Structure formats: structure tokens, C-alpha cells
């Protein structure tokens, strides 16, 4: 994975200190117990406190959230893999499901900060050698071999590119405050471009965006392309987002796609009238109450209760691996109060049944 700047949070604290006119550590206010204890701090507040979980950086007057910093999310992905909850029900977590490396401009790499945030010698060192298999997962166990399916601590490499190369690739990148750059006003972009590889099989007659042909990016066809502005597809209002503005990367769309895959696998067709007869064994082990869950919270909670076999065991293994990782990441506060919604959010209000 390539990043144009250091991950916010613990991996960039040394860079934050070096950028200060006065790098003297802030003193905690003894009269404010919330400030003196090591809790979930703002992104760059008290930058001398190292090895702890932080929120994403934001303006001082911004509404407080529990969204974790990039450093903390990447650290957790070294355990949970890149698979989302939905894809983990269909794809086994092997070595290829984990990040192999993170590439940064060399001026954005703090070897001390990255080692502390991500490596097996930093804050996650107690997880080194742990393995949560997809079966007999009453607790973590020693790693049998690197190809076995299951969750484990797989630290990625932190690599760098020379600044000369970086400057040629990113002409409008954020730079230092010296010279004329200090007078130029540059703001972070709120626009994201999303591209994915084209499907290996025959493409559907009409793809997600409603067109009949797949675009090409650097001579490679793509299966999905979106332009997002503040997380909403371009052409839709951010203030009042509707279903048509939902990105394919949103939880609702991922859940809906997962449910469609499972139903097609169970029916033995591909949804395009090709009459495929093969059935995915994992799909057949997912009970109807899971597929027809009324809310996202129910979808995530009910499977280990009603399901059996490898899929259910995989959910339990994933949950235990993530929980042990969060216990190690000092100050992790779960954000679990935003899951009481169903797939009706993908139906525009005017089209919903009254």
C-alpha cells in the first residue's frame, strides 16, 4: 500500500514533535482527571505520549468521534487481515489477505515511530507468534505453518521512496513551511477515486454504474469506478445523502453484495441466466436467519449463535483475534453504536413502501 504521508497517530508522533517550534511535551492538568489519564486522545494532542491509541486528527472545535487513527487501524489489520467481516465469511484468511508492506516518502518515515506502532518489537510484541485457527479456536495457539488458514500477527514492512521520485509523482503534495510554499494555501482534497480490477469471468450486461462497458485504467479493465466527495458518490448531496449516493465500499453495499453472493451460491446460478450448477459449500452452511437479518447488528451477532461448521468457527476466531489485539492496543474504545440499521437504507425514501 502506498501513502503520500505518514499514517496519523502513533507512527507519526516523532514527526509531529520535529515540526513544532517548541517540542516541549505538554503537561497534563492534574485538576482534570480526564486529561491526566491515558484515554483516547485527539490525533496530535500530547504528542509526547507514545504507544497509545489516538483519534483521527481534527480541528479543536470539531465534534468528538471514536474514529481511530490510521496507525491504529493499520496495526489492527496486521491481526484481522484486509478482509472485511463480509468477505471473511467467504474467503479464508491466508498470507495473501494481509498487507505485505506500506510505502512512504522517505521524509515521512520515522523508523522509531513505525517500529513502535507496527513491529513485533513495539506495542504489539506480545502478539508475536500467536495464531487463531479457523477450528478448535477456544484460544490462540502457536503458529503451525505460514500457509494455514487463520488469523495471526503478520507485521508489514515499512518501505520508502526517495524524495526526488516523490516530488516528480506528486507535484501538489504537502511540503514544508519554508520559502514560497508558506504563502501558498493548500487544502486537503475531499475527493476520492475508487477503481477495482475487472472480474475474471464475463462482465455483466450492465455494471454497477449503469454503463454497458468497463473503463480502462493504464491498459487494464476495471470492474468498479467511483468518484466520492466526502464519502458520497459524485452528483449526490452530502447533506442529505440518498441510497443512490452510497459507495460500493459502504457497509450497506458490502452487506447487500454479500447477501446476493450467498443467495446465488445457494441457488446454483450466477444471476445472469447462465445456469451454473456449482454450489459454494461455505454458503450452504450459512442459515437463513443470517442471510435475512433485519439489521447490521443482528447480521454480525447472530451467525455464531445459529450457524455451525467452518464459517461459524471462523467468525469466533476472528472475534477473539481482534479482541486480543484491541486489548494490547492501549486505550482502544470500541465504536459499536452505529449498527442499528437495515438494508432499507439502500432504498430511496420515495420508493419505500408506506
C-alpha positions as CSV (number, residue, x, y, z in Angstrom):
1,X,0.0,0.0,0.0
2,X,1.3,3.4,-0.9
3,X,0.7,6.5,1.2
4,X,1.7,10.1,0.4
5,X,2.2,11.0,4.1
6,X,2.9,9.2,7.4
7,X,-0.1,7.5,9.0
8,X,-1.7,9.7,11.5
9,X,-1.5,8.6,15.1
10,X,1.4,6.8,16.9
11,X,3.6,6.2,13.9
12,X,3.9,10.0,13.2
13,X,4.4,11.3,16.7
14,X,8.1,11.9,16.2
15,X,7.4,13.8,13.0
16,X,4.8,15.9,14.9
17,X,7.4,16.7,17.6
18,X,10.0,17.7,15.0
19,X,7.6,20.0,13.3
20,X,6.9,22.0,16.4
21,X,8.6,25.4,17.1
22,X,8.7,24.3,20.7
23,X,8.8,20.5,21.1
24,X,8.5,20.6,24.9
25,X,6.0,18.0,26.0
26,X,2.6,19.3,27.2
27,X,1.9,18.9,30.8
28,X,-1.3,17.2,31.9
29,X,-3.6,19.2,34.0
30,X,-3.8,17.5,37.5
31,X,-7.2,19.2,38.1
32,X,-8.7,17.4,35.1
33,X,-8.8,13.7,35.6
34,X,-9.9,13.0,32.1
35,X,-6.8,14.8,30.7
36,X,-4.3,13.2,33.1
37,X,-5.3,9.6,32.4
38,X,-4.2,7.8,29.2
39,X,-7.5,7.8,27.4
40,X,-8.4,8.1,23.7
41,X,-6.6,11.3,22.8
42,X,-7.1,13.7,19.9
43,X,-5.0,12.9,16.9
44,X,-2.0,15.1,17.8
45,X,-2.7,16.2,21.4
46,X,0.0,15.4,24.0
47,X,2.4,14.1,21.3
48,X,4.9,13.0,23.9
49,X,2.6,10.2,24.9
50,X,3.7,7.3,22.8
51,X,2.4,3.8,22.1
52,X,-1.3,4.6,22.7
53,X,-4.5,4.7,20.6
54,X,-5.5,8.1,19.2
55,X,-8.4,9.6,17.4
56,X,-8.1,10.9,13.9
57,X,-6.7,14.4,13.9
58,X,-9.3,17.1,13.6
59,X,-9.9,20.8,14.3
60,X,-10.1,21.6,18.0
61,X,-13.7,22.7,17.6
62,X,-14.8,19.6,15.7
63,X,-17.3,17.1,17.1
64,X,-15.5,14.4,19.0
65,X,-15.7,10.9,17.5
66,X,-14.3,7.4,18.2
67,X,-12.8,7.1,14.8
68,X,-9.3,5.7,15.3
69,X,-6.1,7.0,13.7
70,X,-4.6,5.4,10.6
71,X,-1.7,4.0,12.7
72,X,-4.2,2.2,15.0
73,X,-6.3,0.9,12.1
74,X,-3.3,-0.4,10.2
75,X,-1.9,-2.0,13.4
76,X,-5.2,-3.9,13.9
77,X,-5.2,-5.0,10.3
78,X,-2.0,-6.9,11.0
79,X,-4.2,-9.2,13.0
80,X,-7.6,-9.1,11.3
81,X,-6.2,-9.0,7.7
82,X,-7.6,-6.8,5.0
83,X,-10.8,-8.9,4.8
84,X,-13.9,-7.1,6.0
85,X,-16.5,-9.0,8.1
86,X,-18.5,-9.8,5.0
87,X,-15.6,-11.1,2.9
88,X,-14.2,-13.1,5.8
89,X,-17.3,-15.3,5.6
90,X,-16.4,-16.2,2.0
91,X,-12.6,-16.1,1.9
92,X,-10.2,-17.8,4.3
93,X,-7.6,-15.5,5.9
94,X,-4.2,-16.7,4.5
95,X,-1.0,-14.8,4.0
96,X,-2.2,-13.1,0.8
97,X,-5.1,-11.5,2.8
98,X,-2.6,-9.3,4.7
99,X,-0.6,-6.2,3.8
100,X,3.0,-7.1,2.7
101,X,4.2,-3.5,3.1
102,X,3.5,0.2,3.4
103,X,5.4,2.6,1.1
104,X,6.0,6.2,2.2
105,X,8.1,9.1,1.1
106,X,11.4,8.9,2.9
107,X,10.8,12.2,4.8
108,X,7.6,10.8,6.1
109,X,9.2,7.7,7.7
110,X,10.1,7.7,11.4
111,X,11.8,4.4,11.9
112,X,11.3,4.7,15.7
113,X,7.6,5.6,15.4
114,X,6.8,2.9,12.8
115,X,8.7,0.2,14.8
116,X,6.8,1.2,17.9
117,X,3.4,1.4,16.2
118,X,3.6,-1.7,13.9
119,X,6.5,-4.1,14.5
120,X,6.9,-7.2,16.7
121,X,9.3,-5.2,18.9
122,X,6.8,-2.4,19.6
123,X,3.5,-2.1,21.3
124,X,2.2,-5.3,19.6
125,X,5.2,-7.5,20.6
126,X,3.1,-9.7,22.9
127,X,1.1,-10.9,19.9
128,X,4.2,-12.2,18.1
129,X,3.8,-15.9,17.3
130,X,0.1,-16.0,18.2
131,X,-2.3,-17.9,15.9
132,X,-6.1,-18.1,15.9
133,X,-7.0,-21.1,13.7
134,X,-10.4,-21.5,12.0
135,X,-11.1,-24.6,14.0
136,X,-10.6,-25.6,17.6
137,X,-10.4,-21.9,18.5
138,X,-11.0,-21.9,22.2
139,X,-7.9,-19.8,22.4
140,X,-4.9,-18.6,20.4
141,X,-2.2,-21.2,19.7
142,X,1.4,-21.4,18.4
143,X,1.7,-21.0,14.6
144,X,1.8,-24.4,12.9
145,X,2.9,-23.1,9.4
146,X,2.6,-19.9,7.4
147,X,0.1,-21.3,4.9
148,X,-2.5,-22.5,7.4
149,X,-5.8,-20.6,7.3
150,X,-6.4,-18.5,10.3
151,X,-5.6,-15.2,11.9
152,X,-2.1,-14.3,13.2
153,X,0.1,-11.3,13.7
154,X,1.7,-10.5,10.3
155,X,3.7,-7.2,10.6
156,X,4.2,-5.5,7.3
157,X,7.4,-3.9,6.1
158,X,7.7,-0.1,6.0
159,X,9.4,1.0,2.8
160,X,10.4,4.4,1.4
161,X,10.9,6.1,-1.9
162,X,13.4,8.9,-2.5
163,X,12.1,12.5,-2.2
164,X,13.2,13.3,-5.7
165,X,11.0,10.5,-7.0
166,X,8.2,11.6,-4.7
167,X,8.3,15.2,-6.0
168,X,8.1,14.0,-9.6
169,X,5.0,11.9,-8.8
170,X,3.1,14.3,-6.5
171,X,3.6,17.9,-7.8
172,X,1.0,19.3,-5.4
173,X,2.0,17.3,-2.4
174,X,2.1,18.9,1.1
175,X,5.5,20.4,1.6
176,X,7.4,22.2,4.4
177,X,6.7,25.7,5.5
178,X,9.9,27.3,4.2
179,X,10.2,29.7,1.2
180,X,7.3,30.5,-1.0
181,X,5.4,27.3,0.0
182,X,4.4,29.0,3.3
183,X,2.4,31.6,1.3
184,X,0.5,29.1,-0.7
185,X,-2.8,28.0,0.7
186,X,-3.3,24.3,0.1
187,X,-6.2,22.3,1.4
188,X,-6.7,18.5,1.7
189,X,-8.8,17.0,-1.1
190,X,-12.2,15.7,-0.2
191,X,-12.4,13.8,-3.5
192,X,-11.6,10.1,-3.7
193,X,-11.2,7.9,-6.8
194,X,-12.1,4.3,-6.5
195,X,-11.0,1.7,-9.0
196,X,-11.1,-2.1,-8.8
197,X,-9.9,-4.9,-11.1
198,X,-12.3,-6.3,-13.6
199,X,-14.0,-9.6,-12.8
200,X,-12.2,-12.7,-14.1
201,X,-15.4,-14.1,-15.6
202,X,-17.7,-12.5,-18.3
203,X,-18.8,-9.0,-17.2
204,X,-22.5,-8.4,-16.5
205,X,-24.5,-6.7,-19.2
206,X,-24.8,-3.5,-17.1
207,X,-22.2,-2.8,-14.5
208,X,-22.7,-1.0,-11.1
209,X,-22.6,2.5,-12.6
210,X,-25.2,1.7,-15.2
211,X,-23.0,1.6,-18.3
212,X,-22.5,-1.3,-20.7
213,X,-18.7,-1.3,-21.0
214,X,-15.9,-1.3,-18.5
215,X,-13.4,1.6,-18.5
216,X,-9.7,1.0,-18.9
217,X,-7.1,2.4,-16.5
218,X,-3.5,2.0,-17.7
219,X,-4.5,-0.6,-20.2
220,X,-6.3,-2.7,-17.5
221,X,-10.1,-3.0,-17.4
222,X,-11.8,-2.1,-14.2
223,X,-14.9,-3.6,-12.6
224,X,-15.8,-0.6,-10.4
225,X,-15.1,3.1,-10.7
226,X,-16.5,5.8,-8.5
227,X,-15.7,9.4,-7.6
228,X,-16.5,10.1,-4.0
229,X,-16.9,13.5,-2.4
230,X,-16.9,13.4,1.4
231,X,-17.7,9.7,1.2
232,X,-20.7,10.2,-1.1
233,X,-20.8,9.4,-4.9
234,X,-20.3,12.5,-7.0
235,X,-23.6,14.0,-8.1
236,X,-25.3,13.4,-4.8
237,X,-25.8,15.8,-1.9
238,X,-23.6,15.2,1.1
239,X,-26.0,17.0,3.5
240,X,-28.9,14.7,2.6
241,X,-27.4,11.5,1.1
242,X,-29.8,9.1,-0.6
243,X,-29.3,5.4,-1.5
244,X,-28.1,6.2,-5.0
245,X,-25.2,8.1,-3.4
246,X,-23.9,5.1,-1.4
247,X,-20.5,3.9,-2.4
248,X,-19.8,0.2,-3.2
249,X,-17.3,0.5,-0.3
250,X,-20.0,1.4,2.3
251,X,-21.1,-1.2,4.8
252,X,-24.6,-1.3,3.5
253,X,-23.5,-2.0,-0.1
254,X,-20.9,-4.6,1.1
255,X,-23.6,-6.4,3.2
256,X,-26.1,-6.3,0.3
257,X,-23.4,-7.7,-2.1
258,X,-22.5,-10.4,0.3
259,X,-26.2,-11.4,0.7
260,X,-26.6,-11.6,-3.1
261,X,-23.4,-13.8,-3.4
262,X,-24.7,-16.2,-0.8
263,X,-28.1,-16.4,-2.3
264,X,-26.7,-17.0,-5.8
265,X,-24.3,-19.6,-4.5
266,X,-27.2,-21.5,-2.8
267,X,-29.4,-21.3,-5.9
268,X,-26.6,-22.7,-8.1
269,X,-26.9,-19.8,-10.7
270,X,-24.9,-16.7,-11.4
271,X,-27.8,-14.4,-11.8
272,X,-27.2,-13.9,-15.5
273,X,-29.1,-16.9,-16.8
274,X,-26.0,-19.0,-17.4
275,X,-27.4,-21.9,-15.3
276,X,-24.3,-22.6,-13.2
277,X,-24.7,-25.7,-11.1
278,X,-21.8,-25.4,-8.7
279,X,-22.6,-24.5,-5.1
280,X,-20.2,-23.0,-2.7
281,X,-20.0,-25.2,0.5
282,X,-19.5,-22.2,2.7
283,X,-22.7,-20.5,1.5
284,X,-24.7,-23.6,2.3
285,X,-23.6,-23.5,5.9
286,X,-25.0,-20.1,6.5
287,X,-28.5,-20.3,7.9
288,X,-31.4,-18.2,6.5
289,X,-31.7,-16.1,9.7
290,X,-28.2,-14.7,9.0
291,X,-29.0,-14.0,5.3
292,X,-32.3,-12.4,6.2
293,X,-31.0,-10.4,9.2
294,X,-33.1,-7.3,9.8
295,X,-30.2,-5.1,11.0
296,X,-26.5,-4.9,10.5
297,X,-26.0,-5.5,14.2
298,X,-28.1,-8.7,14.0
299,X,-26.2,-9.8,10.9
300,X,-22.9,-9.6,12.8
301,X,-24.1,-11.0,16.1
302,X,-26.4,-13.9,15.1
303,X,-24.1,-16.0,12.9
304,X,-22.0,-17.6,15.7
305,X,-25.3,-18.5,17.5
306,X,-27.2,-20.1,14.8
307,X,-24.5,-21.4,12.4
308,X,-22.2,-24.4,12.6
309,X,-19.1,-25.6,10.8
310,X,-16.1,-23.7,9.4
311,X,-17.9,-20.4,8.8
312,X,-19.1,-20.1,12.4
313,X,-15.7,-21.1,13.8
314,X,-14.1,-18.6,11.6
315,X,-16.3,-15.8,13.0
316,X,-15.4,-16.8,16.5
317,X,-11.7,-17.0,15.7
318,X,-11.8,-13.5,14.0
319,X,-13.6,-12.0,17.0
320,X,-11.1,-13.4,19.5
321,X,-8.1,-12.3,17.4
322,X,-9.5,-8.8,17.1
323,X,-10.4,-8.6,20.8
324,X,-6.9,-9.7,21.9
325,X,-5.4,-7.1,19.6
326,X,-7.6,-4.4,21.0
327,X,-6.6,-5.4,24.5
328,X,-3.0,-4.9,23.5
329,X,-3.6,-1.5,21.8
330,X,-3.7,0.7,24.9
331,X,-6.8,2.9,25.0
332,X,-8.9,1.3,22.3
333,X,-12.6,2.3,22.8
334,X,-15.0,0.3,20.6
335,X,-17.4,2.2,18.4
336,X,-20.3,-0.2,18.4
337,X,-23.4,2.1,18.5
338,X,-24.0,2.7,14.8
339,X,-25.2,-0.7,13.6
340,X,-29.0,-0.5,14.2
341,X,-30.0,-0.1,10.5
342,X,-31.1,-2.4,7.8
343,X,-30.8,-2.7,4.1
344,X,-33.7,-0.4,3.6
345,X,-31.1,2.4,3.7
346,X,-30.4,1.4,0.1
347,X,-33.9,2.2,-1.0
348,X,-34.6,5.8,-1.6
349,X,-37.4,7.2,0.6
350,X,-39.8,7.9,-2.3
351,X,-39.6,4.2,-3.4
352,X,-40.1,2.7,0.1
353,X,-43.4,1.0,0.8
354,X,-45.5,3.0,3.2
